[in-house]
Amino acid sequence: PWPSEADDMEKKRWDSMESWSMLLDTAMGASSGGEGSSRDSGRREEWMADLSHLFIGNKFAAGANSRIYRGIYKQRAVAVKMVRIPERDEARRAVLEDQFNSEVAFLSRLYHPNIVQQFIAACKKPPVYCIITEYMSQGTLRMYLNKKDPYSLSPETILKLALDISRGMEYLHAQGVMHRDLKSQNLLLNDEMRVKVADFGTSCLETRCQATKGNKGTYRWMAPEMIKEKPYTRKVDVYSFGIVLWELTTCLLPFQGMTPVQA
């Protein structure tokens, strides 16, 4: 369905905000000790952030429903991912909450040099949820490639970056996890130019989603069976990895000049 006028107004209001962190400040004022809203009282999760120790800096990335900020949490540099939870769209709200819970669950149990590490904390402060992780100073692989001329990466650099990604994905699959949204925007770089796989909002355990249908990823990187809404396996991640290899070789966006649906 087309977005309603109320939905458009809500999106414009959110987009006009210089920082979503003010919403966390407002939520803190309505709760005790900065540890949870009244909705969470009596069932505080062990991963819940103490927002009195969180300081949020500049935004350095954004998505359709999220923004990522630099921050300091308990005297360490962090990245703070904030997810906007729609107030009027109940179906979309349910999807985003499910993705948030999935990402927290996977981040807190996955440990590998090529997976975003050091899951630190998270918070639920409607209408904003947040996830606090290690800070990856060089941003996304897509940001890195955007600064390069086409076909300018050396074979050695391509191989190094590709091996990092493949090792992270090999670990995920060994844990029985399907990523389902592998793309250059979800691959992060640290100071040493090591690639780490990130964003597990659409990930699932293969034993629980082998027969899942529906479009969970991003069209440009999505395997044909996902686009056609047919049952799929971990091989969809292999297809997406192939698209990322093409990005590393060309430094270009896949299917440039096309809309995501055309691609």
N, C-alpha and C positions, 0 to 999 in steps of 0.2 A: 504494500500500500504506500501511496505517496505521503510524505510527512505532512502533518497538519500545520496550520498557521501557528498554533501554540507550540508545536515541536520546533518550528523554525525560529520562533522568538526565544525559546529556551536555549537553542544552540548559539544564537547570536549573543545572548547574554553571557554565556560561558566564554565564547571566543573573545569577547570584549574585555574580559578580566585580565589585568596585567599578570597576576599571579593567583593560582588556585590555593596557595598556602593560607590565604586569609580565611578560607572556609574551614581549615583545620583549627585555626585560632578560635573561630566562632564556636566550633564543636567542643573544643576544650573548655570553653567558658561554661558550657552547658553540662559538663561532666565533672566528676570528682577526681582530683589527682592526675588528670590528663591521661588516664589509662583506659577509658572505655566509655561509651555512651550508655544511657540508661537501658538501651536495648541489649547491651552486652553484660550488664551487671549480673554478678553471680555465676558467670560462665566465661570469664576472661581466659582467652587462649594463651598458651605459653609463649607464642610468637608475637603477641601484641606489643606494639611499641609504646614506650613512655614518651609521649610527645613533648614533655617538659625538657627533654634532652635533645630535641631535634631542631636544628636551624637550617632553613631552606634558602638557597641562593638563586642563581640565575637558571632559567630554562635553557636546555641545550638540545632538546629533541621533542617531537610531538607527533601524535597519531590522531585518528578520527575521534577517539574517546579518551585519550591519555596525553599526559605531558610528563617529561622527565627533567628533573631539576638536580643541580649539584646541591650537596648539603653536608652538614656535619651532624653526626649522631654519636653522642657519648665520646666526643673528642676525636673522632675518626672521619676521614673523608668518605662520603657515600654518594650513591645515586638514589634519588627518590622518585619512583614512578607513581604518579597520581592518576587514578582512573575516575572519570566522570560517570556517575551513576544517574541515568535519566530519572526525572521525577514523575513524568507522565506516561512514558512508554513501559508498561509492565513487562512485556515480552522481552524487550531489549535489556531491561534492568536484570531480569532473571538470567539472560545469557552472560552479561558482563559479570554478575556475581559468581556464576559457575566458573567462568574463566579465571577470575581472581582466586577463588578457592583452589582451583587446579594448579595455578602457577605457584601459590604458596606451598602446596603439598609437594610438588616436584622439586622446587628450589631448596626446600629444607631437607631433602634426602639424597640429592645428587652431588657427588664429589669427584671432580676430575679436572685436570689442568686446562682442559678446553671446554669446560662448562662454566658459565658465570657462577663464581663461588661466593662464599661468605654471605649467604642469606642471613640477614641480620635481624629484621623485624618487619612487621606489617601493621596496618591499622585499618579499622572500619569506622569512618566518621561520615555517615551519609550527609550530603550527597557525594562525598569523595572517599575513595579507598586508596591506600598507599602501600607500596612495597619498597623496602629499603635493602639495597644490596651494595656490593663493592662498586667503587667508582672506576669505570673504564675510560681512561683519560683521552683516548684517541677516537672515541665515538664509534659509529657504525662502519662496517665495511663499505656500505653504499656511499657514505660521506667521503671516505678515503678514495674510492674509485671516481667519484665526481670531480675530484681535483686533478685527475690524471688525463693525459691525452689518450685517445683511442689506441689500443694495441701497444701501450707504452711499458707495461710491466715486463720485467725480464723473466725468462723461464724459471730461474732460481726463485724469484719472489713468488711467482704463481704456484710453484711446487710447495714452497714453505707454507703459504696461506692455505692451500688446498689440503695439505697433510693435517694442519691444525683442525680444520673443519671435519675431515674424515675421521680423525681420532675421537673428536667429541661425539660425532654421530655414532661411531662404532660402540662407544661406551653406552650411549642412550639405548641403542638397540639391544645390547647385552643385558641391560636392565629391564628389557621388555617394554620400553617406552617408544611410542611413535611421536615425533615432533609435530608433524602435519602443517607447519607453516615456516619451513626453512627457506630463508631468503637473505639477501645481503643486508637488509635493514635489521634483521634479527641476529646478526653476527657482529660482535663487539671486539674492539682492539684496545690493548693496554699499552703502557709505555714501551714495552719490549716488542710491540707489534705482534703479539700472540693473539690469535683469534679465539674467541670463546662464544659458544652457542648460547643464545638467550631467548627470552620470551616463550614461556611454556603455558600460556593461557589456553591454547587449543590442543595441547598435548594430551595423550591418554595412554593407558596401559594396553598393549596390543591384545591381550586376552579379553579386554572389556570393550574393545571398539572394532574388532575385526569385521563385524557386519554393519558397522555404522555407515549411514548414508548422509549426504548433505555436504555443502561446501563449507569446509572449516578453514581453509587456507587463503592464499592470495592468488588471484587468477593467473598472473604472469608466471608464477612458479608452480602452479597446481597441476598435478598429474591428470591425464584425460579421464581416468576412471572416477576421480573425485568430481570433476566438472560434470560428468554424465550421471553423477549420483549413483554410481554402482558400488558394490562392496569393494573394499580395498585393504591392503596390508602395508607393512613397513616399506614396501617398494616405492610407495609414493614419496617417501623421503629421498630415496635414491634418484628419482626423477628430478626433484627439486635441487638436489646437489648437482646434477648435471647442468641445470640452468645457471647455478652459481659459478660453476667452472667456466661456462661461456662468459659470464660477467667478468671473471678474473682475466680471461684471455683478451676480451675486447674493451673492458672498462666501461661498457655501455649498459644502458637499461634494457632489459629484455623486451623485444617487440616494440622498440621505440617508434613513436608516431602513431601507435594504436591505443585505443582505450583498453583498460583491463579486460573488458568483456570481449572485445574484438580479438585480443591476444589469446 
